[in-house]
Amino acid sequence: MLPPQLQTDPAWSPPEQDVQPAYQPVEVLLDDSDGWALGRINAWWHSPGGESWCRLRLIGSTAAAAWRRYDPERILLLPTHGT
């Protein structure tokens, strides 16, 4: 479920002091198909209810980054360093 602010204002962002900047490549299961797309998380936020949220942008998309609830079955974190 979306925080109340995101339900009424899709451009809402949590207070900056509560946001943790990040640089995390990801693969995202697209909502409208069974395909996957590359993306990048550029911030994390934890709601007062304890849910993890990420500000996510798909690579190659013209859409702005948007806050999404983190779901490890739909958003796969990719390695940032080779091992």
N, C-alpha and C positions, 0 to 999 in steps of 0.2 A: 504494500500500500504506500502511496506517495505521502510525504509530509503535507499537511494542510496547505502550506504556501504553494507547493508545486501543483496542487490540484487546481488552484485558481489562477496561478501566474507561472507559465512554463519557463519564464526567464528568471525566476527567483533564484537567488544564491544564498547559501548560509552565510552568517557573519564571517568575514575574512579571518578574524582571530581564531575561529573554530576550524578553519580549513588547513589541511596539511598538503603543501605542494608535492607533486610527484612527477616522475617521468617513467611510465610503465607501459611498454608495448603489450598489446593484447590481441586476441582473436575473439570476435563477437559473433554469436549466432544471430542472424538477422531475423527480425520479427515477421517479415512478410514472405519468408522462404526458408528452405532448409539449408541455405548457403551460409558460409562464414565470410567475414570481412576482417581485414586488419584495422586496428584502431590504436588509440593511445589514451591512457588515463593521465590527466595532468593535475589532478587533485583528489584527495580523499576527505570525507567528512563522516563523522559518526553522529547519528541522530540521538536526541535525548532518550529514545527508546532502545538504543544500543545497536541499531541497524547500520551497516556500512554502506555508504554511498560513494560513487565515484563520478567525477566530471570527465566525460568520455567524448571523444571525437573520432569518427571513422576517417581513415586515410583516404584521400581523394574526394571526400565529400565537401560540398560547399556549405553544408549546414554548420552552424556554430556548435561548439561543445555543449553538452547538456548533462544534467545530473541524472544518474540512474542508480537504482538500488543494486548493489553488487550481488550477483548471482553466479557462483563459481561454475555452474553448469551451462551458463550462457556467455560468460565473460572469462576466457582463459588467459591467465597471466603468462606472458612469454618471458624467457630469460633475458636479462639485460647485460649479462656478462657471460662469455664463453667459459666452459670448464672442460 
